Amino acid sequence: MDKRISLQESVALLPEKDAVLGLGGVTNYRRPMAFALAMLADPPARTFTLLSFTAGLESDILVGAGLLSHVRTCYFGLEAFGLAPNFTRAASEGALEIIEESEASLALGLRATLSGVGFMPSRAWQGTDLLKLRPDVKEVLDPYTGARLTAFPAVRCDLAVIHALKADVMGNADIGQNWGVDRELAYAADQVLITAEEVLPRLDRADIDGSVVTAVVEAPRGAWPTSCYPNYPLDGREILQYVEAAGSESYDLLLRSWADRHLN
């Protein structure tokens, strides 16, 4: 089955309601930049909850556009390039609801979803104040040892968008060696969109199986200005310009120039 659609068409996959939008990638690597800029070009009339193991540049752009109402991530920033300016401003102004997460809560929540259960137990968060910040996270007793454990609730996702090095027309995707939790995110999501540097007739190997993929978009340099090793490194100059432009009159012009690269 040929699942190819255009980048502009991919925005129509966003659910027609407030929903959880999962974005793949790891810090400044393999971020779904082309999809984020397509959202800005055709903005939906609703906001979303962001689910991202580590939120980066594309997520900050969506915050700046007012398209996110809630954030679930264990890190939101630009790594060596400092704080994510739109997120930092929105968080300090109380314009976003930030759901406290850690690597453990997100990974175990996804694992619970993949296992078809309501929660996954762990010793994580025991002895910390995180449980006070997340009253929805309960504690349970291990029926075998009597130990007190944290019951991390299952994490759900309506649409996951993951950028790949390669994909085929059936949606099988090669995401390289730095997976993050992208494979788990794909299998936990109701719908999956793969944007890929190139789309081939068929892949010999895949990290994400096409059976769970809804659609695939060929988006050359679709992670730029973040990196997509080994295809290209990150463009540090452009990311620095973004940080400097945020909150100024040149910000929209910069994003428009990026969108021209991806959408035209």
C-alpha positions, 0 to 999 in steps of 0.5 A: 500500500502506497502511503505517500502524501505531501507535506501540506496534506500531512497537517490534515492528520491532526485530530479535529479536537484537543489532542496529544501530539507526539514529536520525535527526535532527540535534543537537536537531532532528527527533529520534525521541523518540516512538519512544524513549519507546515503547521505554521503555514496552515495553523489549526484552529485548536491547541494540542498537548505536546508529548516529546521525550526531549522537546526542541526547536520545532516544539518551541516554534509551536509554542510561539505560534500559540498551538500548544496548551500543555507540555509533557517532556523531561527536557525543553531546550536547545542544548548548547544553544541555551534555553528555548525562548518561546517556551521559557517566556510562556512558562514564566507567564503561565501561558502553558500548563506544564505536566511534570515528567522525567525520563522514567515517567515517560518511558514507563508510561509508554511501556504501559501503553504498549503492554495494554495495562493502565500503569507500570510500576517502578521505584522511580520518584520514591523519596522525591517531591514529584509525587506532590506535583503529580497527584494523578501518579499513584503509589502501590504496594508490590504484592510479592515484596510489600515494597512501595512503588510508583504506579506511572499511568499509561501515556497515550498519543493521538498523532506521532510525527517522527523524522526518519533517515529513510522510509519506503512507500509502505511506511517502514522507516529507518531512524538511525542509531539514536532512537530516543523513545521514537520506536515506542512512541510510534507503537503507542500512537493512534496515528503515525506520520513519518517524514523522511529524507528520502522515500524508496520503493522498499527498505531492507531493514526498518526501525519502525514497521510500516504496519503502524504508520498512517502516512509517509512524507518525503521531506529532504532536509526535513530536520534542518536546521537541526541535524540528521546524521549522517546526512547533514550536521546541525546549522548552528548559525541558523539556530543562533539567529533563531534565539536572537530573533525570538521576540523581535520583529525579525522572528516572523521573517526568519520562520518564513525563510525556513518555511520557504526551504521546506514547503516550496 
